[in-house]
Amino acid sequence: MSSPLPPHTHDVPQEQALLVVDMKGYSRIPEAQMAPARADLDRMLATAFTHSGLGDGTAPEIAVKDSGDGAIFVVPAWYAARLIDPLLTHLGQELARHEQTRLASAASIRLRASVHVGPLQLPDYRGDAINVACRLVESDAVRQALTAAEDHNLLLAAAVSNTVFHRTVLAQRTQTLREHHFHRATARVNNKPDFEETCWLFVPGLVPAAISPHLTPNGTAPPDEEHRAPRRTAESTKANTSRPDVRQKAKASGKSQLIQVAGNYNSGSEPS
């Protein structure tokens, strides 16, 4: 058997899957409620990871960066489909359960999320994939999708990058979600004119047709964009809104690798 080829500085790094979550309005939460709100988010994320077959998000192969009002998870690329389905659905269920049971004094938690995949340089997980994932979660498109969610008493909106969407949803590697559960849009970010990416919006429990009225022209994909996915049919516009009961709870084991990622990324401020 031949020996492996030696690595080279120009080799493309190994791909990783990325999940970014960000709490809306965290900076406006009273300071005394910030730590409890973040603890509630960590608990909900651990439960969602557990029910998605990814441990509780603290496994050694999962790297995590705490961004204060959210987190960036770096996961082996072969788990990318799980980050979309079932994790996003489970996370939406946890947010709904928290909203129904929280004390009046506790903060309501509303989340934007993004899922992407791309090469990242070890050991610091640096690369454009981090920037794309973070900009997706800041984009006008996912902010408008969250407005649509809130109008229907839902608390999560996610943007899935075109790359990971083709590899997972269109490839039918997701368990229950298919193309007709997503709304195609273009992600753009204020003050970043060079950023423009196709994304697929998903609000657990909401049909894509309910998202569309909230999208401005900046959140709508141009008609001649390349790599368009197959056109939706009228029959395919029905969303699967089943919400399986979730009873299992998770505890953080503290085994995750806490790292500094996206050192070249400026998150900016939370708009009002």
MIDOSE-1310 file (N, C-alpha, C; in nm, 2 decimals, decimal comma, always signed):
residues 272
mssp	+0,09/-0,12/+0,00/+0,00/+0,00/+0,00/+0,09/+0,12/+0,00; +0,06/+0,22/-0,09/+0,14/+0,34/-0,10/+0,11/+0,43/+0,02; +0,21/+0,51/+0,06/+0,20/+0,60/+0,17/+0,12/+0,72/+0,13; +0,05/+0,79/+0,22/-0,04/+0,90/+0,19/+0,05/+1,02/+0,14
lpph	-0,01/+1,10/+0,05/+0,06/+1,22/+0,00/+0,09/+1,32/+0,11; +0,20/+1,38/+0,12/+0,22/+1,48/+0,22/+0,14/+1,61/+0,20; +0,09/+1,67/+0,31/+0,01/+1,79/+0,29/+0,09/+1,91/+0,23; +0,02/+2,00/+0,17/+0,08/+2,11/+0,10/+0,00/+2,24/+0,15
thdv	+0,07/+2,35/+0,15/+0,00/+2,47/+0,20/-0,11/+2,52/+0,11; -0,10/+2,47/-0,02/-0,21/+2,52/-0,11/-0,32/+2,41/-0,12; -0,32/+2,31/-0,05/-0,43/+2,21/-0,05/-0,55/+2,27/+0,01; -0,67/+2,23/-0,04/-0,79/+2,28/+0,01/-0,82/+2,21/+0,15
pqeq	-0,85/+2,29/+0,25/-0,87/+2,23/+0,38/-0,99/+2,14/+0,38; -1,00/+2,06/+0,49/-1,12/+1,97/+0,50/-1,24/+2,05/+0,53; -1,35/+2,01/+0,47/-1,48/+2,08/+0,48/-1,54/+2,05/+0,62; -1,62/+2,15/+0,67/-1,69/+2,14/+0,79/-1,83/+2,19/+0,77
allv	-1,92/+2,14/+0,85/-2,06/+2,20/+0,85/-2,07/+2,30/+0,96; -2,15/+2,40/+0,94/-2,16/+2,51/+1,04/-2,30/+2,54/+1,07; -2,33/+2,56/+1,20/-2,46/+2,61/+1,24/-2,44/+2,73/+1,32; -2,50/+2,84/+1,28/-2,49/+2,97/+1,36/-2,63/+3,01/+1,41
vdmk	-2,63/+3,04/+1,54/-2,76/+3,09/+1,60/-2,74/+3,22/+1,66; -2,84/+3,31/+1,65/-2,82/+3,44/+1,71/-2,96/+3,49/+1,76; -2,96/+3,54/+1,89/-3,08/+3,58/+1,95/-3,12/+3,72/+1,91; -3,24/+3,74/+1,87/-3,29/+3,87/+1,83/-3,31/+3,96/+1,95
gysr	-3,25/+4,08/+1,95/-3,28/+4,18/+2,05/-3,21/+4,15/+2,18; -3,10/+4,07/+2,18/-3,03/+4,03/+2,31/-2,98/+4,15/+2,38; -2,93/+4,25/+2,30/-2,86/+4,36/+2,36/-2,97/+4,45/+2,44; -3,09/+4,43/+2,41/-3,20/+4,51/+2,47/-3,26/+4,44/+2,59
ipea	-3,21/+4,32/+2,62/-3,26/+4,25/+2,74/-3,19/+4,31/+2,86; -3,27/+4,33/+2,97/-3,20/+4,39/+3,09/-3,08/+4,30/+3,13; -2,98/+4,37/+3,18/-2,86/+4,30/+3,21/-2,88/+4,18/+3,31; -2,96/+4,19/+3,40/-2,99/+4,09/+3,50/-3,05/+3,96/+3,43
qmap	-3,11/+3,98/+3,32/-3,17/+3,87/+3,25/-3,09/+3,80/+3,14; -2,97/+3,86/+3,11/-2,89/+3,81/+3,00/-2,83/+3,68/+3,03; -2,77/+3,66/+3,15/-2,71/+3,53/+3,18/-2,82/+3,42/+3,18; -2,94/+3,44/+3,25/-3,04/+3,33/+3,25/-3,09/+3,30/+3,10
arad	-3,10/+3,41/+3,02/-3,15/+3,39/+2,88/-3,05/+3,30/+2,81; -2,92/+3,33/+2,82/-2,82/+3,25/+2,75/-2,82/+3,11/+2,80; -2,84/+3,09/+2,93/-2,84/+2,95/+2,99/-2,96/+2,88/+2,93; -3,08/+2,95/+2,92/-3,19/+2,88/+2,86/-3,16/+2,84/+2,71
ldrm	-3,10/+2,93/+2,64/-3,06/+2,90/+2,50/-2,97/+2,78/+2,49; -2,87/+2,77/+2,58/-2,78/+2,66/+2,58/-2,85/+2,53/+2,61; -2,94/+2,53/+2,70/-3,02/+2,41/+2,73/-3,10/+2,37/+2,61; -3,17/+2,46/+2,55/-3,25/+2,43/+2,43/-3,16/+2,37/+2,32
lata	-3,05/+2,43/+2,30/-2,96/+2,38/+2,19/-2,91/+2,24/+2,23; -2,88/+2,21/+2,35/-2,83/+2,08/+2,39/-2,94/+1,98/+2,37; -3,07/+2,01/+2,40/-3,18/+1,92/+2,37/-3,20/+1,89/+2,23; -3,19/+2,00/+2,15/-3,21/+1,99/+2,00/-3,10/+1,90/+1,94
fths	-2,97/+1,92/+1,98/-2,86/+1,84/+1,94/-2,88/+1,69/+1,97; -2,92/+1,67/+2,10/-2,94/+1,53/+2,14/-3,05/+1,46/+2,06; -3,16/+1,52/+2,03/-3,26/+1,46/+1,95/-3,23/+1,45/+1,81; -3,12/+1,51/+1,77/-3,08/+1,50/+1,63/-2,97/+1,40/+1,61
glgd	-2,94/+1,33/+1,72/-2,83/+1,23/+1,71/-2,69/+1,28/+1,71; -2,67/+1,40/+1,77/-2,54/+1,47/+1,77/-2,50/+1,49/+1,91; -2,53/+1,40/+2,00/-2,50/+1,42/+2,14/-2,57/+1,54/+2,19; -2,51/+1,62/+2,28/-2,57/+1,74/+2,33/-2,50/+1,86/+2,28
gtap	-2,42/+1,84/+2,17/-2,35/+1,95/+2,11/-2,21/+1,98/+2,18; -2,17/+1,89/+2,27/-2,05/+1,91/+2,34/-1,95/+1,79/+2,31; -1,97/+1,71/+2,21/-1,88/+1,61/+2,17/-1,74/+1,66/+2,13; -1,64/+1,59/+2,15/-1,50/+1,64/+2,12/-1,49/+1,68/+1,97
eiav	-1,56/+1,62/+1,88/-1,55/+1,65/+1,74/-1,63/+1,77/+1,70; -1,70/+1,83/+1,79/-1,78/+1,95/+1,77/-1,71/+2,07/+1,83; -1,68/+2,17/+1,76/-1,61/+2,29/+1,81/-1,72/+2,40/+1,82; -1,71/+2,48/+1,93/-1,81/+2,58/+1,96/-1,75/+2,71/+1,99
kdsg	-1,80/+2,82/+1,93/-1,76/+2,95/+1,97/-1,88/+3,03/+2,03; -1,87/+3,07/+2,15/-1,97/+3,15/+2,22/-1,96/+3,29/+2,16; -2,07/+3,34/+2,10/-2,07/+3,48/+2,05/-2,15/+3,58/+2,13; -2,18/+3,54/+2,26/-2,25/+3,63/+2,35/-2,40/+3,61/+2,33
dgai	-2,45/+3,66/+2,22/-2,59/+3,65/+2,19/-2,63/+3,53/+2,10; -2,53/+3,44/+2,09/-2,55/+3,32/+2,01/-2,43/+3,23/+2,02; -2,42/+3,15/+1,91/-2,31/+3,05/+1,91/-2,28/+3,01/+1,77; -2,16/+2,96/+1,74/-2,12/+2,90/+1,61/-2,08/+2,76/+1,64
fvvp	-2,14/+2,67/+1,58/-2,10/+2,53/+1,60/-2,03/+2,48/+1,47; -1,92/+2,42/+1,48/-1,84/+2,36/+1,37/-1,85/+2,21/+1,39; -1,91/+2,14/+1,29/-1,95/+2,00/+1,30/-1,89/+1,93/+1,18; -1,84/+1,80/+1,19/-1,80/+1,73/+1,07/-1,90/+1,74/+0,96
awya	-1,85/+1,76/+0,84/-1,94/+1,79/+0,72/-2,04/+1,68/+0,70; -2,01/+1,55/+0,73/-2,11/+1,45/+0,70/-2,24/+1,46/+0,79; -2,24/+1,54/+0,89/-2,36/+1,57/+0,97/-2,44/+1,68/+0,92; -2,41/+1,74/+0,81/-2,47/+1,86/+0,76/-2,62/+1,85/+0,75
arli	-2,67/+1,73/+0,70/-2,82/+1,71/+0,68/-2,89/+1,72/+0,82; -2,82/+1,66/+0,92/-2,89/+1,66/+1,06/-2,90/+1,80/+1,11; -2,81/+1,90/+1,08/-2,82/+2,03/+1,13/-2,95/+2,10/+1,07; -3,00/+2,05/+0,96/-3,12/+2,11/+0,90/-3,24/+2,03/+0,95
dpll	-3,23/+1,90/+0,93/-3,35/+1,81/+0,96/-3,29/+1,68/+1,03; -3,32/+1,67/+1,16/-3,43/+1,73/+1,24/-3,40/+1,84/+1,33; -3,27/+1,89/+1,33/-3,23/+1,98/+1,44/-3,31/+2,11/+1,44; -3,33/+2,17/+1,32/-3,41/+2,30/+1,32/-3,55/+2,28/+1,37
thlg	-3,61/+2,17/+1,34/-3,75/+2,15/+1,39/-3,75/+2,13/+1,54; -3,65/+2,05/+1,59/-3,64/+2,03/+1,74/-3,61/+2,16/+1,81; -3,53/+2,25/+1,75/-3,50/+2,38/+1,81/-3,62/+2,46/+1,81; -3,70/+2,46/+1,71/-3,82/+2,54/+1,71/-3,92/+2,49/+1,82
qela	-3,93/+2,36/+1,84/-4,01/+2,31/+1,94/-3,96/+2,35/+2,08; -3,83/+2,35/+2,10/-3,78/+2,39/+2,23/-3,81/+2,54/+2,26; -3,80/+2,62/+2,16/-3,83/+2,76/+2,17/-3,98/+2,78/+2,21; -4,06/+2,71/+2,14/-4,21/+2,72/+2,17/-4,24/+2,67/+2,31
rheq	-4,17/+2,56/+2,36/-4,19/+2,51/+2,49/-4,14/+2,62/+2,60; -4,03/+2,68/+2,57/-3,97/+2,78/+2,66/-4,07/+2,90/+2,67; -4,12/+2,94/+2,56/-4,21/+3,05/+2,56/-4,34/+3,03/+2,64; -4,39/+2,90/+2,63/-4,51/+2,87/+2,70/-4,50/+2,85/+2,85
trla	-4,37/+2,82/+2,89/-4,35/+2,79/+3,03/-4,27/+2,89/+3,11; -4,21/+2,99/+3,04/-4,12/+3,08/+3,10/-4,20/+3,17/+3,20; -4,13/+3,22/+3,30/-4,19/+3,32/+3,39/-4,21/+3,45/+3,32; -4,30/+3,53/+3,37/-4,32/+3,66/+3,31/-4,20/+3,75/+3,31
saas	-4,11/+3,72/+3,41/-3,99/+3,80/+3,43/-3,88/+3,75/+3,34; -3,89/+3,64/+3,28/-3,79/+3,58/+3,19/-3,80/+3,63/+3,05; -3,69/+3,65/+2,98/-3,69/+3,70/+2,85/-3,74/+3,60/+2,75; -3,82/+3,65/+2,65/-3,86/+3,57/+2,54/-3,74/+3,56/+2,44
irlr	-3,72/+3,44/+2,39/-3,61/+3,41/+2,30/-3,66/+3,38/+2,16; -3,61/+3,47/+2,07/-3,63/+3,45/+1,93/-3,50/+3,43/+1,85; -3,50/+3,34/+1,76/-3,37/+3,30/+1,70/-3,37/+3,32/+1,55; -3,25/+3,37/+1,50/-3,22/+3,35/+1,36/-3,11/+3,24/+1,36
asvh	-3,11/+3,16/+1,25/-3,01/+3,06/+1,24/-2,96/+3,05/+1,09; -2,85/+2,99/+1,07/-2,80/+2,96/+0,94/-2,72/+2,83/+0,94; -2,72/+2,76/+0,83/-2,65/+2,64/+0,81/-2,57/+2,65/+0,68; -2,44/+2,61/+0,68/-2,36/+2,62/+0,57/-2,25/+2,51/+0,58
vgpl	-2,18/+2,49/+0,47/-2,07/+2,40/+0,47/-1,96/+2,45/+0,38; -1,83/+2,43/+0,42/-1,72/+2,47/+0,34/-1,59/+2,44/+0,41; -1,48/+2,46/+0,34/-1,34/+2,43/+0,39/-1,30/+2,53/+0,50; -1,25/+2,47/+0,61/-1,19/+2,56/+0,72/-1,05/+2,51/+0,76
qlpd	-0,97/+2,60/+0,78/-0,83/+2,57/+0,81/-0,81/+2,54/+0,96; -0,76/+2,42/+0,99/-0,73/+2,38/+1,13/-0,60/+2,45/+1,17; -0,58/+2,47/+1,30/-0,66/+2,43/+1,41/-0,76/+2,54/+1,45; -0,76/+2,65/+1,38/-0,84/+2,77/+1,43/-0,97/+2,78/+1,35
yrgd	-1,00/+2,69/+1,26/-1,12/+2,69/+1,18/-1,14/+2,82/+1,11; -1,04/+2,87/+1,04/-1,05/+2,99/+0,97/-1,08/+2,97/+0,82; -1,16/+3,06/+0,76/-1,20/+3,04/+0,62/-1,32/+3,12/+0,59; -1,35/+3,14/+0,46/-1,46/+3,21/+0,42/-1,59/+3,15/+0,46
ainv	-1,59/+3,02/+0,48/-1,72/+2,95/+0,52/-1,78/+3,01/+0,65; -1,69/+3,04/+0,74/-1,74/+3,11/+0,87/-1,81/+3,24/+0,84; -1,74/+3,32/+0,75/-1,79/+3,45/+0,72/-1,93/+3,44/+0,65; -1,94/+3,34/+0,55/-2,07/+3,32/+0,48/-2,18/+3,28/+0,58
acrl	-2,15/+3,19/+0,67/-2,25/+3,14/+0,77/-2,30/+3,26/+0,86; -2,20/+3,34/+0,90/-2,24/+3,45/+0,99/-2,32/+3,56/+0,92; -2,28/+3,58/+0,79/-2,35/+3,68/+0,72/-2,49/+3,64/+0,68; -2,51/+3,51/+0,66/-2,64/+3,45/+0,63/-2,74/+3,48/+0,75
vesd	-2,68/+3,46/+0,87/-2,77/+3,48/+0,99/-2,80/+3,63/+1,01; -2,72/+3,72/+0,95/-2,74/+3,86/+0,96/-2,82/+3,92/+0,85; -2,85/+3,84/+0,75/-2,90/+3,89/+0,62/-3,05/+3,95/+0,64; -3,08/+4,04/+0,55/-3,22/+4,09/+0,55/-3,32/+3,98/+0,53
avrq	-3,28/+3,88/+0,44/-3,38/+3,77/+0,41/-3,42/+3,69/+0,54; -3,32/+3,65/+0,62/-3,36/+3,58/+0,74/-3,42/+3,66/+0,85; -3,39/+3,79/+0,85/-3,46/+3,88/+0,94/-3,60/+3,90/+0,91; -3,63/+3,91/+0,78/-3,77/+3,92/+0,73/-3,84/+3,79/+0,75
alta	-3,77/+3,68/+0,74/-3,84/+3,55/+0,77/-3,87/+3,54/+0,91; -3,79/+3,59/+1,00/-3,82/+3,59/+1,14/-3,94/+3,68/+1,17; -3,96/+3,79/+1,10/-4,08/+3,87/+1,12/-4,20/+3,79/+1,08; -4,19/+3,71/+0,97/-4,30/+3,63/+0,93/-4,33/+3,52/+1,04
aedh	-4,23/+3,47/+1,10/-4,25/+3,37/+1,20/-4,32/+3,43/+1,32; -4,28/+3,55/+1,36/-4,34/+3,61/+1,48/-4,48/+3,65/+1,45; -4,52/+3,68/+1,33/-4,66/+3,71/+1,30/-4,74/+3,59/+1,32; -4,68/+3,47/+1,32/-4,76/+3,34/+1,34/-4,72/+3,28/+1,47
nlll	-4,67/+3,36/+1,56/-4,64/+3,31/+1,70/-4,53/+3,20/+1,70; -4,44/+3,21/+1,60/-4,32/+3,12/+1,59/-4,20/+3,20/+1,62; -4,09/+3,13/+1,66/-3,98/+3,20/+1,72/-3,84/+3,16/+1,66; -3,84/+3,10/+1,54/-3,72/+3,06/+1,47/-3,73/+3,08/+1,32
aaav	-3,63/+3,14/+1,26/-3,62/+3,14/+1,12/-3,48/+3,11/+1,08; -3,46/+3,03/+0,98/-3,32/+2,98/+0,94/-3,30/+3,00/+0,79; -3,17/+3,03/+0,76/-3,13/+3,04/+0,62/-3,03/+2,93/+0,59; -3,06/+2,85/+0,50/-2,97/+2,74/+0,46/-2,90/+2,78/+0,33
sntv	-2,77/+2,77/+0,33/-2,70/+2,81/+0,21/-2,73/+2,72/+0,09; -2,71/+2,78/-0,03/-2,74/+2,70/-0,15/-2,66/+2,58/-0,16; -2,53/+2,59/-0,12/-2,44/+2,47/-0,13/-2,49/+2,36/-0,04; -2,52/+2,38/+0,08/-2,56/+2,28/+0,17/-2,70/+2,23/+0,13
fhrt	-2,79/+2,32/+0,08/-2,92/+2,28/+0,04/-2,92/+2,18/-0,07; -2,83/+2,20/-0,17/-2,82/+2,10/-0,28/-2,77/+1,97/-0,23; -2,67/+1,97/-0,14/-2,61/+1,85/-0,09/-2,70/+1,77/+0,00; -2,80/+1,83/+0,06/-2,88/+1,77/+0,17/-3,02/+1,76/+0,13
vlaq	-3,09/+1,87/+0,11/-3,24/+1,87/+0,09/-3,26/+1,81/-0,05; -3,20/+1,87/-0,16/-3,23/+1,83/-0,29/-3,18/+1,69/-0,32; -3,07/+1,65/-0,24/-3,02/+1,51/-0,25/-3,10/+1,41/-0,17; -3,21/+1,46/-0,10/-3,30/+1,38/-0,02/-3,22/+1,31/+0,09
rtqt	-3,13/+1,38/+0,15/-3,06/+1,32/+0,27/-3,13/+1,37/+0,40; -3,22/+1,46/+0,39/-3,29/+1,51/+0,50/-3,41/+1,41/+0,53; -3,44/+1,39/+0,66/-3,54/+1,29/+0,69/-3,68/+1,32/+0,64; -3,73/+1,44/+0,67/-3,87/+1,47/+0,63/-3,88/+1,59/+0,54
lreh	-3,78/+1,68/+0,55/-3,80/+1,81/+0,48/-3,75/+1,79/+0,33; -3,83/+1,86/+0,24/-3,80/+1,86/+0,10/-3,81/+2,00/+0,05; -3,78/+2,02/-0,08/-3,76/+2,15/-0,13/-3,89/+2,24/-0,11; -4,01/+2,18/-0,11/-4,13/+2,27/-0,10/-4,15/+2,32/+0,05
hfhr	-4,06/+2,28/+0,14/-4,07/+2,33/+0,28/-3,99/+2,46/+0,29; -3,92/+2,50/+0,19/-3,82/+2,61/+0,19/-3,86/+2,72/+0,09; -3,82/+2,85/+0,12/-3,85/+2,96/+0,03/-3,71/+3,01/-0,02; -3,70/+3,01/-0,15/-3,57/+3,05/-0,21/-3,56/+3,20/-0,20
atar	-3,44/+3,25/-0,16/-3,43/+3,40/-0,15/-3,28/+3,43/-0,18; -3,25/+3,56/-0,18/-3,11/+3,61/-0,19/-3,08/+3,68/-0,06; -2,97/+3,64/+0,00/-2,92/+3,70/+0,13/-2,83/+3,81/+0,09; -2,86/+3,93/+0,15/-2,78/+4,04/+0,14/-2,77/+4,11/+0,28
vnnk	-2,66/+4,18/+0,31/-2,63/+4,23/+0,44/-2,60/+4,38/+0,42; -2,67/+4,47/+0,50/-2,64/+4,61/+0,50/-2,49/+4,63/+0,52; -2,44/+4,73/+0,45/-2,30/+4,77/+0,46/-2,20/+4,67/+0,41; -2,25/+4,56/+0,35/-2,16/+4,46/+0,29/-2,20/+4,44/+0,14
pdfe	-2,18/+4,54/+0,06/-2,23/+4,53/-0,08/-2,17/+4,42/-0,16; -2,06/+4,36/-0,12/-2,00/+4,25/-0,20/-2,06/+4,12/-0,17; -2,15/+4,11/-0,06/-2,20/+3,98/-0,02/-2,34/+3,97/-0,08; -2,36/+3,86/-0,16/-2,49/+3,83/-0,21/-2,49/+3,68/-0,24
etcw	-2,57/+3,60/-0,17/-2,57/+3,46/-0,18/-2,72/+3,41/-0,18; -2,74/+3,31/-0,27/-2,87/+3,24/-0,27/-2,88/+3,16/-0,14; -3,00/+3,17/-0,08/-3,02/+3,09/+0,04/-3,17/+3,04/+0,04; -3,20/+2,95/+0,13/-3,33/+2,88/+0,14/-3,38/+2,90/+0,28
lfvp	-3,49/+2,98/+0,29/-3,55/+3,01/+0,42/-3,64/+2,90/+0,47; -3,63/+2,88/+0,60/-3,71/+2,78/+0,66/-3,76/+2,83/+0,80; -3,89/+2,82/+0,82/-3,95/+2,85/+0,95/-4,03/+2,73/+0,99; -3,98/+2,65/+1,09/-4,05/+2,53/+1,13/-4,20/+2,56/+1,17
glvp	-4,29/+2,49/+1,11/-4,43/+2,51/+1,13/-4,50/+2,62/+1,05; -4,43/+2,67/+0,95/-4,48/+2,78/+0,86/-4,46/+2,74/+0,71; -4,56/+2,75/+0,63/-4,55/+2,72/+0,49/-4,47/+2,84/+0,42; -4,39/+2,81/+0,32/-4,31/+2,92/+0,26/-4,40/+3,03/+0,20
aais	-4,52/+3,00/+0,16/-4,61/+3,11/+0,11/-4,63/+3,22/+0,21; -4,62/+3,18/+0,34/-4,65/+3,28/+0,44/-4,52/+3,37/+0,47; -4,41/+3,32/+0,42/-4,29/+3,40/+0,43/-4,28/+3,51/+0,32; -4,32/+3,47/+0,20/-4,31/+3,56/+0,08/-4,35/+3,70/+0,10
phlt	-4,47/+3,73/+0,16/-4,52/+3,87/+0,17/-4,42/+3,96/+0,25; -4,34/+3,90/+0,33/-4,25/+3,98/+0,42/-4,12/+4,01/+0,36; -4,09/+3,95/+0,24/-3,96/+3,97/+0,18/-3,96/+4,09/+0,09; -3,87/+4,18/+0,11/-3,85/+4,30/+0,02/-3,77/+4,25/-0,10
pngt	-3,76/+4,34/-0,20/-3,68/+4,30/-0,32/-3,54/+4,26/-0,28; -3,49/+4,31/-0,18/-3,35/+4,27/-0,14/-3,35/+4,13/-0,09; -3,46/+4,07/-0,05/-3,47/+3,93/+0,00/-3,52/+3,84/-0,10; -3,53/+3,88/-0,23/-3,59/+3,80/-0,33/-3,48/+3,76/-0,44
appd	-3,47/+3,64/-0,47/-3,37/+3,60/-0,57/-3,40/+3,65/-0,71; -3,30/+3,70/-0,78/-3,32/+3,74/-0,92/-3,36/+3,63/-1,01; -3,44/+3,65/-1,11/-3,50/+3,53/-1,19/-3,39/+3,46/-1,27; -3,28/+3,53/-1,30/-3,18/+3,46/-1,39/-3,07/+3,40/-1,31
eehr	-3,08/+3,39/-1,18/-2,97/+3,34/-1,10/-2,93/+3,20/-1,14; -2,80/+3,17/-1,14/-2,75/+3,04/-1,18/-2,78/+2,94/-1,06; -2,77/+2,81/-1,10/-2,78/+2,70/-1,00/-2,92/+2,70/-0,94; -3,02/+2,74/-1,01/-3,16/+2,74/-0,96/-3,20/+2,60/-0,93
aprr	-3,26/+2,57/-0,82/-3,32/+2,44/-0,79/-3,44/+2,42/-0,88; -3,49/+2,29/-0,89/-3,61/+2,26/-0,97/-3,73/+2,35/-0,92; -3,81/+2,39/-1,02/-3,93/+2,47/-0,98/-4,03/+2,40/-0,90; -4,08/+2,47/-0,80/-4,18/+2,41/-0,72/-4,31/+2,39/-0,79
taes	-4,39/+2,29/-0,77/-4,52/+2,27/-0,82/-4,62/+2,31/-0,72; -4,75/+2,32/-0,77/-4,86/+2,37/-0,68/-4,88/+2,26/-0,57; -4,86/+2,13/-0,61/-4,88/+2,03/-0,51/-4,77/+2,03/-0,40; -4,65/+2,08/-0,44/-4,54/+2,07/-0,35/-4,53/+2,19/-0,25
tkan	-4,63/+2,28/-0,25/-4,62/+2,40/-0,17/-4,68/+2,37/-0,03; -4,73/+2,25/-0,01/-4,78/+2,22/+0,13/-4,66/+2,18/+0,22; -4,65/+2,24/+0,34/-4,54/+2,21/+0,43/-4,58/+2,10/+0,53; -4,48/+2,03/+0,56/-4,50/+1,93/+0,67/-4,49/+2,00/+0,80
tsrp	-4,60/+2,02/+0,87/-4,60/+2,09/+1,00/-4,61/+2,00/+1,12; -4,58/+1,87/+1,10/-4,59/+1,78/+1,21/-4,49/+1,81/+1,31; -4,52/+1,80/+1,44/-4,43/+1,84/+1,55/-4,43/+1,73/+1,65; -4,34/+1,63/+1,63/-4,33/+1,51/+1,72/-4,30/+1,55/+1,86
dvrq	-4,36/+1,48/+1,95/-4,34/+1,51/+2,09/-4,19/+1,49/+2,13; -4,14/+1,57/+2,21/-4,00/+1,56/+2,25/-4,00/+1,56/+2,40; -3,95/+1,45/+2,46/-3,95/+1,43/+2,61/-3,81/+1,42/+2,67; -3,72/+1,38/+2,59/-3,59/+1,36/+2,65/-3,52/+1,49/+2,68
kaka	-3,44/+1,49/+2,79/-3,37/+1,61/+2,83/-3,22/+1,57/+2,82; -3,14/+1,68/+2,80/-2,99/+1,66/+2,79/-2,92/+1,74/+2,89; -2,81/+1,69/+2,93/-2,72/+1,77/+3,02/-2,59/+1,80/+2,95; -2,53/+1,91/+2,97/-2,40/+1,94/+2,91/-2,30/+1,87/+2,98
sgks	-2,21/+1,80/+2,90/-2,10/+1,72/+2,96/-1,97/+1,80/+2,97; -1,97/+1,92/+2,91/-1,85/+2,00/+2,92/-1,73/+1,94/+2,84; -1,75/+1,86/+2,74/-1,64/+1,79/+2,67/-1,61/+1,86/+2,54; -1,69/+1,97/+2,50/-1,67/+2,03/+2,37/-1,54/+2,11/+2,37
qliq	-1,49/+2,13/+2,25/-1,37/+2,21/+2,23/-1,41/+2,35/+2,21; -1,38/+2,44/+2,30/-1,42/+2,58/+2,29/-1,30/+2,65/+2,22; -1,33/+2,71/+2,10/-1,22/+2,76/+2,02/-1,26/+2,90/+1,98; -1,16/+2,97/+1,93/-1,18/+3,10/+1,87/-1,19/+3,08/+1,72
vagn	-1,30/+3,11/+1,67/-1,32/+3,09/+1,52/-1,37/+3,23/+1,47; -1,36/+3,24/+1,34/-1,40/+3,36/+1,27/-1,33/+3,48/+1,32; -1,20/+3,48/+1,34/-1,13/+3,59/+1,39/-1,13/+3,71/+1,30; -1,16/+3,69/+1,17/-1,17/+3,80/+1,07/-1,31/+3,84/+1,05
ynsg	-1,40/+3,81/+1,13/-1,54/+3,84/+1,11/-1,59/+3,95/+1,21; -1,65/+4,05/+1,16/-1,71/+4,16/+1,24/-1,86/+4,14/+1,24; -1,91/+4,11/+1,35/-2,05/+4,08/+1,36/-2,14/+4,20/+1,35; -2,09/+4,32/+1,38/-2,17/+4,44/+1,37/-2,27/+4,45/+1,49
seps	-2,36/+4,55/+1,48/-2,45/+4,57/+1,59/-2,59/+4,52/+1,56; -2,67/+4,50/+1,65/-2,81/+4,45/+1,64/-2,90/+4,57/+1,60; -2,96/+4,57/+1,49/-3,05/+4,68/+1,45/-3,18/+4,67/+1,54; -3,24/+4,78/+1,55/-3,37/+4,79/+1,63/-3,48/+4,73/+1,55
